[in-house]
C-alpha cells in the first residue's frame, strides 16, 4: 500500500513540476514566434548561423539528444537523459523557432518531461513508470489533452502490449500538468462542428479511401525522414557541411514562402479550421521543410507539424472525395500522426478529445486500419 501511495505522490509531483515548466516553455516559444514575426523576412538569414551554433553546442555536450534517449532510458539502456541536456534542447528549440525553421515543440517537451521525472522520482526512490509519467505530463502540459497524453505514454513505450498498469500514474501526472497549464491560461484547442456520418456503402467506401490515403501520408513522412537522415549522413558525413547546406536550403525556402511554413504549423491548422485559406502547395512545402529542418539537426519535434500536415491533407482530400472538408481535416489531424508514430490508439483518442464523440465510428475504422498497417516505419526509430 505504501508503495502505491508513494507512486501516486510522485505522479502528482511530476505532473505539477512538468506542467509548470511546460507552461513557461510555451510562453517562451510564443515570445520567440512573436519576435520572429516582427523581423520577417530578414530573420531567416540567421538560420545557417543558428544551425552552426546548435552544432557547436551539441559537440561540447558530446551526448545525444532527441526522443531516442527517452526510449533508451525507458528500456534502462545507457542514455544521456539528464537535466543538462533538457536545458540544451530547450534553448535549441527556442533558437529554432526564433529563426523560423519548420519544427514543433513536443519532442523537446517530452525529453524535458522525461528528464525531470527521472530526476524527481530518483529522489523519491520510485523506479516504476518514471519515463511514461514524465512524457504524459509533458504531452498534456503542451496540448492540454490528459486522456490522449495518458494513452500515448502507455502505448508508445511498448511495441508488444499496452501498459495498462501505467494508466493511473500517467493519468494523474497528465491531469496535474493540464491543471497547471490552465492556471497559466493555456487550454485545449477544440474545434467543434456538427457532422453525422451517413452509414451508406458509398460513404463508407469514400471514408476507407480517405483513411488509407491519410495513413499512407503518415507512413511516407516517417519513411522519408528516416531515409533522408540516412542518405545525408552517407553523402555528407561532415556535420558542418551537412548543416550549412541544409540550413541554406531551408533559409531560401522560408524567404520564398514568406515564413508561412515557419514554426510548428499551428497557423496552418487555423487556416484549415477557422479561416479556410488553404493553398494547394501547403502540404508539399510543410512536408519538405519539416523533413529538412529535422535532418539539419534543429530541435523541436515533428508532432505538431504532423497535425498540420494531416489537417491540410484531409482538407485537400475532402475536396477531391466530396466529403465535408472539416470532417476530413479532423480525421487527418490524428490519422497522419497515428500512422507516422505507430500510435494508433493515441490517434483515435486524440480525434475524439479534440473534435468530439461524433467521430466515434470513423475513429474505430481508423484504429482498425492503423492496427493492420502497423509496421516498423516510425519517426521514432528506437521504438
Short mmCIF file of the C-alpha atoms (twelve columns), coordinates in Angstrom:
data_MODEL
# 
_entry.id   MODEL 
# 
loop_
_atom_site.group_PDB 
_atom_site.id 
_atom_site.type_symbol 
_atom_site.label_atom_id 
_atom_site.label_alt_id 
_atom_site.label_comp_id 
_atom_site.label_asym_id 
_atom_site.label_seq_id 
_atom_site.Cartn_x 
_atom_site.Cartn_y 
_atom_site.Cartn_z 
_atom_site.pdbx_PDB_model_num 
ATOM 1   C CA . UNK A 1   0.000   0.000  0.000   1 
ATOM 2   C CA . UNK A 2   2.812   2.384  0.916   1 
ATOM 3   C CA . UNK A 3   4.425   1.716  -2.468  1 
ATOM 4   C CA . UNK A 4   1.295   2.836  -4.354  1 
ATOM 5   C CA . UNK A 5   0.843   5.936  -2.207  1 
ATOM 6   C CA . UNK A 6   4.423   6.991  -2.959  1 
ATOM 7   C CA . UNK A 7   3.829   6.300  -6.668  1 
ATOM 8   C CA . UNK A 8   0.697   8.485  -6.668  1 
ATOM 9   C CA . UNK A 9   2.519   11.272 -4.822  1 
ATOM 10  C CA . UNK A 10  5.336   11.013 -7.352  1 
ATOM 11  C CA . UNK A 11  2.806   11.293 -10.199 1 
ATOM 12  C CA . UNK A 12  1.290   14.405 -8.601  1 
ATOM 13  C CA . UNK A 13  4.737   15.924 -8.138  1 
ATOM 14  C CA . UNK A 14  5.883   15.111 -11.667 1 
ATOM 15  C CA . UNK A 15  2.677   16.490 -13.176 1 
ATOM 16  C CA . UNK A 16  2.876   19.699 -11.168 1 
ATOM 17  C CA . UNK A 17  6.547   20.394 -11.872 1 
ATOM 18  C CA . UNK A 18  6.471   19.389 -15.530 1 
ATOM 19  C CA . UNK A 19  3.173   21.195 -16.155 1 
ATOM 20  C CA . UNK A 20  4.551   24.413 -14.671 1 
ATOM 21  C CA . UNK A 21  7.803   24.217 -16.628 1 
ATOM 22  C CA . UNK A 22  5.927   23.365 -19.832 1 
ATOM 23  C CA . UNK A 23  3.759   26.457 -19.353 1 
ATOM 24  C CA . UNK A 24  6.838   28.657 -19.105 1 
ATOM 25  C CA . UNK A 25  8.233   26.832 -22.132 1 
ATOM 26  C CA . UNK A 26  5.096   27.633 -24.145 1 
ATOM 27  C CA . UNK A 27  5.321   31.281 -23.117 1 
ATOM 28  C CA . UNK A 28  8.937   31.439 -24.284 1 
ATOM 29  C CA . UNK A 29  8.132   29.740 -27.610 1 
ATOM 30  C CA . UNK A 30  5.220   32.129 -28.183 1 
ATOM 31  C CA . UNK A 31  7.534   35.062 -27.491 1 
ATOM 32  C CA . UNK A 32  10.129  33.659 -29.903 1 
ATOM 33  C CA . UNK A 33  7.444   33.325 -32.573 1 
ATOM 34  C CA . UNK A 34  6.230   36.884 -31.923 1 
ATOM 35  C CA . UNK A 35  9.717   38.358 -32.287 1 
ATOM 36  C CA . UNK A 36  10.267  36.315 -35.443 1 
ATOM 37  C CA . UNK A 37  7.130   37.828 -36.965 1 
ATOM 38  C CA . UNK A 38  8.423   41.341 -36.245 1 
ATOM 39  C CA . UNK A 39  11.643  40.805 -38.194 1 
ATOM 40  C CA . UNK A 40  10.497  38.710 -41.148 1 
ATOM 41  C CA . UNK A 41  11.895  38.046 -43.705 1 
ATOM 42  C CA . UNK A 42  15.315  39.242 -42.524 1 
ATOM 43  C CA . UNK A 43  15.255  36.881 -39.534 1 
ATOM 44  C CA . UNK A 44  15.590  33.912 -41.912 1 
ATOM 45  C CA . UNK A 45  19.146  34.996 -42.725 1 
ATOM 46  C CA . UNK A 46  20.075  33.799 -39.230 1 
ATOM 47  C CA . UNK A 47  19.074  30.178 -39.926 1 
ATOM 48  C CA . UNK A 48  22.576  28.997 -41.037 1 
ATOM 49  C CA . UNK A 49  24.204  30.739 -38.067 1 
ATOM 50  C CA . UNK A 50  21.665  29.203 -35.677 1 
ATOM 51  C CA . UNK A 51  22.371  25.762 -37.147 1 
ATOM 52  C CA . UNK A 52  26.123  26.167 -36.618 1 
ATOM 53  C CA . UNK A 53  25.582  27.463 -33.072 1 
ATOM 54  C CA . UNK A 54  23.445  24.431 -32.176 1 
ATOM 55  C CA . UNK A 55  26.004  22.085 -33.757 1 
ATOM 56  C CA . UNK A 56  28.882  23.627 -31.776 1 
ATOM 57  C CA . UNK A 57  26.925  23.437 -28.526 1 
ATOM 58  C CA . UNK A 58  25.988  19.827 -29.275 1 
ATOM 59  C CA . UNK A 59  29.641  18.929 -29.876 1 
ATOM 60  C CA . UNK A 60  30.568  20.397 -26.493 1 
ATOM 61  C CA . UNK A 61  27.958  18.260 -24.740 1 
ATOM 62  C CA . UNK A 62  29.223  15.114 -26.503 1 
ATOM 63  C CA . UNK A 63  25.889  13.433 -25.786 1 
ATOM 64  C CA . UNK A 64  22.963  12.515 -27.994 1 
ATOM 65  C CA . UNK A 65  19.577  14.194 -27.696 1 
ATOM 66  C CA . UNK A 66  16.088  13.659 -29.011 1 
ATOM 67  C CA . UNK A 67  13.396  11.078 -28.393 1 
ATOM 68  C CA . UNK A 68  15.904  8.255  -28.898 1 
ATOM 69  C CA . UNK A 69  17.432  8.959  -25.482 1 
ATOM 70  C CA . UNK A 70  13.953  8.878  -23.921 1 
ATOM 71  C CA . UNK A 71  13.226  5.429  -25.352 1 
ATOM 72  C CA . UNK A 72  16.619  4.156  -24.224 1 
ATOM 73  C CA . UNK A 73  16.007  5.498  -20.721 1 
ATOM 74  C CA . UNK A 74  12.691  3.648  -20.565 1 
ATOM 75  C CA . UNK A 75  14.475  0.429  -21.589 1 
ATOM 76  C CA . UNK A 76  17.087  1.048  -18.859 1 
ATOM 77  C CA . UNK A 77  19.769  1.279  -21.529 1 
ATOM 78  C CA . UNK A 78  22.707  3.669  -21.396 1 
ATOM 79  C CA . UNK A 79  21.005  7.008  -22.027 1 
ATOM 80  C CA . UNK A 80  22.137  10.629 -21.910 1 
ATOM 81  C CA . UNK A 81  18.800  11.730 -20.452 1 
ATOM 82  C CA . UNK A 82  19.704  14.476 -17.982 1 
ATOM 83  C CA . UNK A 83  18.569  17.901 -16.811 1 
ATOM 84  C CA . UNK A 84  21.610  19.443 -18.519 1 
ATOM 85  C CA . UNK A 85  20.570  18.005 -21.864 1 
ATOM 86  C CA . UNK A 86  16.978  19.066 -21.224 1 
ATOM 87  C CA . UNK A 87  18.169  22.666 -20.832 1 
ATOM 88  C CA . UNK A 88  20.182  22.360 -24.037 1 
ATOM 89  C CA . UNK A 89  17.249  21.130 -26.138 1 
ATOM 90  C CA . UNK A 90  15.002  23.823 -24.632 1 
ATOM 91  C CA . UNK A 91  17.363  26.626 -25.686 1 
ATOM 92  C CA . UNK A 92  17.954  24.986 -29.079 1 
ATOM 93  C CA . UNK A 93  14.204  24.766 -29.653 1 
ATOM 94  C CA . UNK A 94  13.755  28.463 -28.831 1 
ATOM 95  C CA . UNK A 95  16.546  29.371 -31.263 1 
ATOM 96  C CA . UNK A 96  14.960  27.177 -33.945 1 
ATOM 97  C CA . UNK A 97  11.564  28.856 -33.532 1 
ATOM 98  C CA . UNK A 98  13.048  32.348 -33.387 1 
ATOM 99  C CA . UNK A 99  14.917  31.833 -36.669 1 
ATOM 100 C CA . UNK A 100 11.842  30.381 -38.346 1 
ATOM 101 C CA . UNK A 101 12.584  26.765 -39.257 1 
ATOM 102 C CA . UNK A 102 9.746   24.264 -39.564 1 
ATOM 103 C CA . UNK A 103 9.752   22.408 -36.273 1 
ATOM 104 C CA . UNK A 104 7.423   21.626 -33.408 1 
ATOM 105 C CA . UNK A 105 7.764   21.575 -29.633 1 
ATOM 106 C CA . UNK A 106 6.549   18.182 -28.474 1 
ATOM 107 C CA . UNK A 107 9.825   16.286 -28.961 1 
ATOM 108 C CA . UNK A 108 11.732  18.749 -26.800 1 
ATOM 109 C CA . UNK A 109 8.831   18.934 -24.376 1 
ATOM 110 C CA . UNK A 110 8.762   15.167 -23.858 1 
ATOM 111 C CA . UNK A 111 12.530  14.938 -23.396 1 
ATOM 112 C CA . UNK A 112 12.312  17.671 -20.770 1 
ATOM 113 C CA . UNK A 113 9.399   15.924 -19.051 1 
ATOM 114 C CA . UNK A 114 11.183  12.571 -19.023 1 
ATOM 115 C CA . UNK A 115 14.395  14.109 -17.619 1 
ATOM 116 C CA . UNK A 116 12.522  15.972 -14.881 1 
ATOM 117 C CA . UNK A 117 10.520  12.868 -13.978 1 
ATOM 118 C CA . UNK A 118 13.682  10.751 -13.812 1 
ATOM 119 C CA . UNK A 119 15.403  13.266 -11.535 1 
ATOM 120 C CA . UNK A 120 12.353  13.757 -9.297  1 
ATOM 121 C CA . UNK A 121 11.489  10.051 -8.994  1 
ATOM 122 C CA . UNK A 122 15.094  9.180  -8.135  1 
ATOM 123 C CA . UNK A 123 14.756  11.465 -5.127  1 
ATOM 124 C CA . UNK A 124 11.588  9.596  -4.077  1 
ATOM 125 C CA . UNK A 125 13.042  6.135  -4.790  1 
ATOM 126 C CA . UNK A 126 10.368  5.468  -7.405  1 
ATOM 127 C CA . UNK A 127 11.521  3.209  -10.242 1 
ATOM 128 C CA . UNK A 128 8.256   2.219  -11.973 1 
ATOM 129 C CA . UNK A 129 6.657   4.163  -14.831 1 
ATOM 130 C CA . UNK A 130 9.109   7.038  -14.391 1 
ATOM 131 C CA . UNK A 131 9.551   7.886  -18.085 1 
ATOM 132 C CA . UNK A 132 5.874   7.381  -19.099 1 
ATOM 133 C CA . UNK A 133 4.748   9.692  -16.268 1 
ATOM 134 C CA . UNK A 134 7.117   12.420 -17.437 1 
ATOM 135 C CA . UNK A 135 6.154   12.049 -21.090 1 
ATOM 136 C CA . UNK A 136 2.428   12.050 -20.263 1 
ATOM 137 C CA . UNK A 137 2.816   15.198 -18.169 1 
ATOM 138 C CA . UNK A 138 4.843   16.935 -20.887 1 
ATOM 139 C CA . UNK A 139 2.436   15.996 -23.688 1 
ATOM 140 C CA . UNK A 140 -0.525  17.107 -21.602 1 
ATOM 141 C CA . UNK A 141 1.130   20.303 -20.422 1 
ATOM 142 C CA . UNK A 142 1.699   21.201 -24.056 1 
ATOM 143 C CA . UNK A 143 -1.605  20.166 -25.642 1 
ATOM 144 C CA . UNK A 144 -3.881  20.053 -22.555 1 
ATOM 145 C CA . UNK A 145 -5.222  16.629 -23.579 1 
ATOM 146 C CA . UNK A 146 -4.789  14.431 -20.469 1 
ATOM 147 C CA . UNK A 147 -6.540  11.342 -21.859 1 
ATOM 148 C CA . UNK A 148 -4.618  11.403 -25.140 1 
ATOM 149 C CA . UNK A 149 -1.385  12.012 -23.229 1 
ATOM 150 C CA . UNK A 150 -2.032  9.034  -20.972 1 
ATOM 151 C CA . UNK A 151 -2.794  6.707  -23.881 1 
ATOM 152 C CA . UNK A 152 0.274   7.938  -25.783 1 
ATOM 153 C CA . UNK A 153 2.633   7.354  -22.842 1 
ATOM 154 C CA . UNK A 154 1.209   3.884  -22.188 1 
ATOM 155 C CA . UNK A 155 1.271   2.898  -25.856 1 
ATOM 156 C CA . UNK A 156 4.425   4.366  -27.345 1 
ATOM 157 C CA . UNK A 157 6.930   2.761  -24.955 1 
ATOM 158 C CA . UNK A 158 5.803   -0.804 -25.528 1 
ATOM 159 C CA . UNK A 159 5.519   -2.225 -29.037 1 
ATOM 160 C CA . UNK A 160 4.095   -5.573 -27.894 1 
ATOM 161 C CA . UNK A 161 1.351   -4.621 -25.469 1 
ATOM 162 C CA . UNK A 162 -0.366  -1.646 -23.903 1 
ATOM 163 C CA . UNK A 163 0.983   -0.743 -20.443 1 
ATOM 164 C CA . UNK A 164 -2.299  -0.936 -18.523 1 
ATOM 165 C CA . UNK A 165 -0.606  -0.681 -15.132 1 
ATOM 166 C CA . UNK A 166 0.832   2.700  -16.101 1 
ATOM 167 C CA . UNK A 167 -2.602  4.232  -16.782 1 
ATOM 168 C CA . UNK A 168 -3.298  5.556  -13.266 1 
ATOM 169 C CA . UNK A 169 0.072   7.246  -12.601 1 
ATOM 170 C CA . UNK A 170 0.174   8.645  -16.139 1 
ATOM 171 C CA . UNK A 171 -3.402  9.934  -15.898 1 
ATOM 172 C CA . UNK A 172 -2.620  11.622 -12.581 1 
ATOM 173 C CA . UNK A 173 0.552   13.265 -13.888 1 
ATOM 174 C CA . UNK A 174 -1.101  14.380 -17.140 1 
ATOM 175 C CA . UNK A 175 -4.163  15.756 -15.306 1 
ATOM 176 C CA . UNK A 176 -1.967  17.739 -12.925 1 
ATOM 177 C CA . UNK A 177 0.015   19.101 -15.872 1 
ATOM 178 C CA . UNK A 178 -3.199  20.165 -17.616 1 
ATOM 179 C CA . UNK A 179 -4.379  21.869 -14.418 1 
ATOM 180 C CA . UNK A 180 -1.085  23.756 -14.096 1 
ATOM 181 C CA . UNK A 181 -1.287  24.820 -17.742 1 
ATOM 182 C CA . UNK A 182 -4.827  26.104 -17.135 1 
ATOM 183 C CA . UNK A 183 -3.566  28.242 -14.247 1 
ATOM 184 C CA . UNK A 184 -1.235  29.925 -16.749 1 
ATOM 185 C CA . UNK A 185 -4.099  30.497 -19.179 1 
ATOM 186 C CA . UNK A 186 -3.451  27.586 -21.538 1 
ATOM 187 C CA . UNK A 187 -6.356  25.361 -22.547 1 
ATOM 188 C CA . UNK A 188 -7.010  22.627 -25.057 1 
ATOM 189 C CA . UNK A 189 -7.726  23.868 -28.558 1 
ATOM 190 C CA . UNK A 190 -11.046 22.359 -29.634 1 
ATOM 191 C CA . UNK A 191 -12.774 22.627 -32.977 1 
ATOM 192 C CA . UNK A 192 -16.459 21.781 -32.592 1 
ATOM 193 C CA . UNK A 193 -18.746 21.332 -35.583 1 
ATOM 194 C CA . UNK A 194 -21.746 19.119 -36.150 1 
ATOM 195 C CA . UNK A 195 -21.466 16.258 -38.590 1 
ATOM 196 C CA . UNK A 196 -23.367 12.989 -38.681 1 
ATOM 197 C CA . UNK A 197 -21.736 10.288 -40.749 1 
ATOM 198 C CA . UNK A 198 -24.218 8.586  -43.066 1 
ATOM 199 C CA . UNK A 199 -23.773 4.818  -42.890 1 
ATOM 200 C CA . UNK A 200 -24.066 4.108  -46.609 1 
ATOM 201 C CA . UNK A 201 -21.948 1.942  -48.872 1 
ATOM 202 C CA . UNK A 202 -20.798 4.935  -50.940 1 
ATOM 203 C CA . UNK A 203 -19.869 6.952  -47.848 1 
ATOM 204 C CA . UNK A 204 -18.038 4.024  -46.233 1 
ATOM 205 C CA . UNK A 205 -16.004 3.402  -49.406 1 
ATOM 206 C CA . UNK A 206 -15.054 7.092  -49.533 1 
ATOM 207 C CA . UNK A 207 -14.162 7.006  -45.844 1 
ATOM 208 C CA . UNK A 208 -11.931 3.961  -46.343 1 
ATOM 209 C CA . UNK A 209 -10.169 5.672  -49.258 1 
ATOM 210 C CA . UNK A 210 -9.705  8.808  -47.143 1 
ATOM 211 C CA . UNK A 211 -8.245  6.943  -44.168 1 
ATOM 212 C CA . UNK A 212 -5.967  4.818  -46.375 1 
ATOM 213 C CA . UNK A 213 -4.614  7.945  -48.089 1 
ATOM 214 C CA . UNK A 214 -4.024  9.679  -44.750 1 
ATOM 215 C CA . UNK A 215 -2.313  6.568  -43.385 1 
ATOM 216 C CA . UNK A 216 -0.036  6.425  -46.419 1 
ATOM 217 C CA . UNK A 217 0.874   10.101 -45.974 1 
ATOM 218 C CA . UNK A 218 1.921   9.425  -42.377 1 
ATOM 219 C CA . UNK A 219 3.988   6.401  -43.411 1 
ATOM 220 C CA . UNK A 220 5.518   8.404  -46.254 1 
ATOM 221 C CA . UNK A 221 6.603   11.106 -43.808 1 
ATOM 222 C CA . UNK A 222 8.212   8.629  -41.408 1 
ATOM 223 C CA . UNK A 223 9.910   6.726  -44.233 1 
ATOM 224 C CA . UNK A 224 11.127  9.949  -45.871 1 
ATOM 225 C CA . UNK A 225 12.504  11.282 -42.588 1 
ATOM 226 C CA . UNK A 226 14.486  8.130  -41.816 1 
ATOM 227 C CA . UNK A 227 15.678  7.756  -45.418 1 
ATOM 228 C CA . UNK A 228 16.697  11.411 -45.707 1 
ATOM 229 C CA . UNK A 229 18.728  11.291 -42.493 1 
ATOM 230 C CA . UNK A 230 20.457  8.089  -43.629 1 
ATOM 231 C CA . UNK A 231 21.141  9.450  -47.132 1 
ATOM 232 C CA . UNK A 232 22.530  12.759 -45.880 1 
ATOM 233 C CA . UNK A 233 24.734  11.072 -43.285 1 
ATOM 234 C CA . UNK A 234 26.205  8.862  -46.013 1 
ATOM 235 C CA . UNK A 235 26.687  11.582 -48.628 1 
ATOM 236 C CA . UNK A 236 27.682  14.381 -46.239 1 
ATOM 237 C CA . UNK A 237 29.470  12.757 -43.288 1 
ATOM 238 C CA . UNK A 238 30.976  16.110 -42.277 1 
ATOM 239 C CA . UNK A 239 28.495  17.656 -39.831 1 
ATOM 240 C CA . UNK A 240 29.458  21.241 -40.639 1 
ATOM 241 C CA . UNK A 241 28.987  20.884 -44.400 1 
ATOM 242 C CA . UNK A 242 25.747  18.988 -43.917 1 
ATOM 243 C CA . UNK A 243 24.162  21.504 -41.606 1 
ATOM 244 C CA . UNK A 244 25.297  24.521 -43.669 1 
ATOM 245 C CA . UNK A 245 23.896  23.101 -46.922 1 
ATOM 246 C CA . UNK A 246 20.571  22.096 -45.376 1 
ATOM 247 C CA . UNK A 247 20.156  25.343 -43.441 1 
ATOM 248 C CA . UNK A 248 20.822  27.378 -46.599 1 
ATOM 249 C CA . UNK A 249 18.118  25.375 -48.392 1 
ATOM 250 C CA . UNK A 250 15.689  25.995 -45.529 1 
ATOM 251 C CA . UNK A 251 16.562  29.708 -45.497 1 
ATOM 252 C CA . UNK A 252 15.817  30.091 -49.217 1 
ATOM 253 C CA . UNK A 253 12.548  28.160 -48.885 1 
ATOM 254 C CA . UNK A 254 11.427  30.344 -45.976 1 
ATOM 255 C CA . UNK A 255 12.271  33.593 -47.750 1 
ATOM 256 C CA . UNK A 256 10.474  32.392 -50.886 1 
ATOM 257 C CA . UNK A 257 7.337   31.378 -48.940 1 
ATOM 258 C CA . UNK A 258 7.443   34.453 -46.647 1 
ATOM 259 C CA . UNK A 259 7.562   32.379 -43.474 1 
ATOM 260 C CA . UNK A 260 4.189   30.700 -43.967 1 
ATOM 261 C CA . UNK A 261 5.712   27.337 -43.007 1 
ATOM 262 C CA . UNK A 262 7.837   28.507 -40.087 1 
ATOM 263 C CA . UNK A 263 7.284   27.056 -36.639 1 
ATOM 264 C CA . UNK A 264 5.041   24.194 -35.648 1 
ATOM 265 C CA . UNK A 265 2.293   24.734 -38.211 1 
ATOM 266 C CA . UNK A 266 -0.390  25.972 -35.834 1 
ATOM 267 C CA . UNK A 267 -1.039  28.854 -38.235 1 
ATOM 268 C CA . UNK A 268 -1.832  26.324 -40.961 1 
ATOM 269 C CA . UNK A 269 -4.191  24.438 -38.641 1 
ATOM 270 C CA . UNK A 270 -6.021  27.725 -38.010 1 
ATOM 271 C CA . UNK A 271 -6.229  28.313 -41.755 1 
ATOM 272 C CA . UNK A 272 -7.887  24.912 -42.145 1 
ATOM 273 C CA . UNK A 273 -10.428 25.072 -39.310 1 
ATOM 274 C CA . UNK A 274 -11.021 28.814 -38.903 1 
ATOM 275 C CA . UNK A 275 -10.082 30.893 -41.952 1 
ATOM 276 C CA . UNK A 276 -10.332 28.354 -44.767 1 
ATOM 277 C CA . UNK A 277 -7.397  29.979 -46.564 1 
ATOM 278 C CA . UNK A 278 -5.521  26.851 -47.656 1 
ATOM 279 C CA . UNK A 279 -3.125  26.796 -50.601 1 
ATOM 280 C CA . UNK A 280 -2.597  23.723 -52.768 1 
ATOM 281 C CA . UNK A 281 1.134   23.926 -52.115 1 
ATOM 282 C CA . UNK A 282 0.778   23.996 -48.310 1 
ATOM 283 C CA . UNK A 283 1.054   20.230 -47.809 1 
ATOM 284 C CA . UNK A 284 4.123   19.837 -50.000 1 
ATOM 285 C CA . UNK A 285 6.038   22.792 -48.550 1 
ATOM 286 C CA . UNK A 286 5.260   21.938 -44.921 1 
ATOM 287 C CA . UNK A 287 6.159   18.304 -45.569 1 
ATOM 288 C CA . UNK A 288 9.509   19.122 -47.199 1 
ATOM 289 C CA . UNK A 289 10.543  21.890 -44.804 1 
ATOM 290 C CA . UNK A 290 9.783   19.791 -41.738 1 
ATOM 291 C CA . UNK A 291 11.917  16.969 -43.156 1 
ATOM 292 C CA . UNK A 292 14.792  19.336 -43.944 1 
ATOM 293 C CA . UNK A 293 14.620  21.017 -40.526 1 
ATOM 294 C CA . UNK A 294 14.716  17.681 -38.699 1 
ATOM 295 C CA . UNK A 295 17.522  16.352 -40.908 1 
ATOM 296 C CA . UNK A 296 19.550  19.535 -40.378 1 
ATOM 297 C CA . UNK A 297 19.529  18.978 -36.623 1 
ATOM 298 C CA . UNK A 298 17.128  21.678 -35.467 1 
ATOM 299 C CA . UNK A 299 15.306  20.809 -32.258 1 
ATOM 300 C CA . UNK A 300 11.577  20.835 -31.628 1 
ATOM 301 C CA . UNK A 301 9.965   17.678 -32.907 1 
ATOM 302 C CA . UNK A 302 7.553   16.575 -35.603 1 
ATOM 303 C CA . UNK A 303 4.295   16.041 -33.677 1 
ATOM 304 C CA . UNK A 304 2.593   19.411 -34.244 1 
ATOM 305 C CA . UNK A 305 3.874   19.648 -37.841 1 
ATOM 306 C CA . UNK A 306 2.281   16.223 -38.365 1 
ATOM 307 C CA . UNK A 307 -1.010  17.601 -37.010 1 
ATOM 308 C CA . UNK A 308 -0.839  20.422 -39.559 1 
ATOM 309 C CA . UNK A 309 0.185   18.126 -42.427 1 
ATOM 310 C CA . UNK A 310 -2.695  15.810 -41.512 1 
ATOM 311 C CA . UNK A 311 -5.241  18.626 -41.331 1 
ATOM 312 C CA . UNK A 312 -4.061  20.032 -44.670 1 
ATOM 313 C CA . UNK A 313 -4.133  16.579 -46.268 1 
ATOM 314 C CA . UNK A 314 -7.651  15.952 -45.027 1 
ATOM 315 C CA . UNK A 315 -8.751  19.345 -46.325 1 
ATOM 316 C CA . UNK A 316 -7.492  18.622 -49.834 1 
ATOM 317 C CA . UNK A 317 -8.775  15.036 -49.873 1 
ATOM 318 C CA . UNK A 318 -12.173 16.266 -48.707 1 
ATOM 319 C CA . UNK A 319 -12.460 18.416 -51.826 1 
ATOM 320 C CA . UNK A 320 -11.368 15.518 -54.039 1 
ATOM 321 C CA . UNK A 321 -13.728 12.937 -52.481 1 
ATOM 322 C CA . UNK A 322 -16.673 15.278 -51.997 1 
ATOM 323 C CA . UNK A 323 -16.677 14.930 -48.202 1 
ATOM 324 C CA . UNK A 324 -17.099 17.904 -45.821 1 
ATOM 325 C CA . UNK A 325 -13.587 19.353 -45.592 1 
ATOM 326 C CA . UNK A 326 -13.716 19.983 -41.835 1 
ATOM 327 C CA . UNK A 327 -14.683 16.363 -41.225 1 
ATOM 328 C CA . UNK A 328 -11.787 15.140 -43.367 1 
ATOM 329 C CA . UNK A 329 -9.371  17.629 -41.800 1 
ATOM 330 C CA . UNK A 330 -10.294 16.426 -38.322 1 
ATOM 331 C CA . UNK A 331 -9.595  12.824 -39.305 1 
ATOM 332 C CA . UNK A 332 -6.344  13.861 -40.963 1 
ATOM 333 C CA . UNK A 333 -5.273  15.734 -37.827 1 
ATOM 334 C CA . UNK A 334 -4.992  12.487 -35.871 1 
ATOM 335 C CA . UNK A 335 -4.552  9.843  -38.572 1 
ATOM 336 C CA . UNK A 336 -1.303  11.141 -40.094 1 
ATOM 337 C CA . UNK A 337 0.183   11.483 -36.607 1 
ATOM 338 C CA . UNK A 338 -1.016  7.971  -35.732 1 
ATOM 339 C CA . UNK A 339 0.492   6.493  -38.875 1 
ATOM 340 C CA . UNK A 340 3.850   8.257  -38.545 1 
ATOM 341 C CA . UNK A 341 4.276   7.187  -34.902 1 
ATOM 342 C CA . UNK A 342 2.517   3.783  -34.986 1 
ATOM 343 C CA . UNK A 343 0.426   5.018  -32.043 1 
ATOM 344 C CA . UNK A 344 -2.979  4.069  -33.437 1 
ATOM 345 C CA . UNK A 345 -4.855  4.170  -30.110 1 
ATOM 346 C CA . UNK A 346 -3.461  7.628  -29.441 1 
ATOM 347 C CA . UNK A 347 -4.616  8.864  -32.842 1 
ATOM 348 C CA . UNK A 348 -8.162  7.676  -32.163 1 
ATOM 349 C CA . UNK A 349 -8.355  9.233  -28.708 1 
ATOM 350 C CA . UNK A 350 -6.784  12.478 -29.937 1 
ATOM 351 C CA . UNK A 351 -9.510  12.984 -32.543 1 
ATOM 352 C CA . UNK A 352 -12.254 12.242 -30.005 1 
ATOM 353 C CA . UNK A 353 -10.759 14.530 -27.352 1 
ATOM 354 C CA . UNK A 354 -10.186 17.467 -29.704 1 
ATOM 355 C CA . UNK A 355 -13.185 17.173 -32.034 1 
ATOM 356 C CA . UNK A 356 -15.839 15.327 -30.022 1 
ATOM 357 C CA . UNK A 357 -17.613 11.978 -29.850 1 
ATOM 358 C CA . UNK A 358 -19.369 12.472 -33.196 1 
ATOM 359 C CA . UNK A 359 -16.213 10.991 -34.714 1 
ATOM 360 C CA . UNK A 360 -16.507 7.695  -32.836 1 
ATOM 361 C CA . UNK A 361 -17.418 5.496  -35.831 1 
ATOM 362 C CA . UNK A 362 -14.720 6.886  -38.167 1 
ATOM 363 C CA . UNK A 363 -12.209 6.594  -35.323 1 
ATOM 364 C CA . UNK A 364 -12.972 2.902  -34.911 1 
ATOM 365 C CA . UNK A 365 -12.237 2.395  -38.607 1 
ATOM 366 C CA . UNK A 366 -9.045  4.448  -38.243 1 
ATOM 367 C CA . UNK A 367 -7.984  2.226  -35.348 1 
ATOM 368 C CA . UNK A 368 -8.575  -0.965 -37.333 1 
ATOM 369 C CA . UNK A 369 -6.678  0.294  -40.387 1 
ATOM 370 C CA . UNK A 370 -3.920  1.646  -38.148 1 
ATOM 371 C CA . UNK A 371 -3.585  -1.708 -36.416 1 
ATOM 372 C CA . UNK A 372 -3.440  -3.601 -39.720 1 
ATOM 373 C CA . UNK A 373 -0.894  -1.167 -41.185 1 
ATOM 374 C CA . UNK A 374 1.289   -1.102 -38.068 1 
ATOM 375 C CA . UNK A 375 4.927   -1.678 -39.037 1 
ATOM 376 C CA . UNK A 376 8.469   -0.725 -38.111 1 
ATOM 377 C CA . UNK A 377 8.367   2.569  -40.045 1 
ATOM 378 C CA . UNK A 378 8.125   5.360  -37.472 1 
ATOM 379 C CA . UNK A 379 9.512   8.819  -36.748 1 
ATOM 380 C CA . UNK A 380 10.860  7.188  -33.574 1 
ATOM 381 C CA . UNK A 381 13.376  4.615  -34.892 1 
ATOM 382 C CA . UNK A 382 14.371  3.493  -31.381 1 
ATOM 383 C CA . UNK A 383 10.834  2.360  -30.790 1 
# 
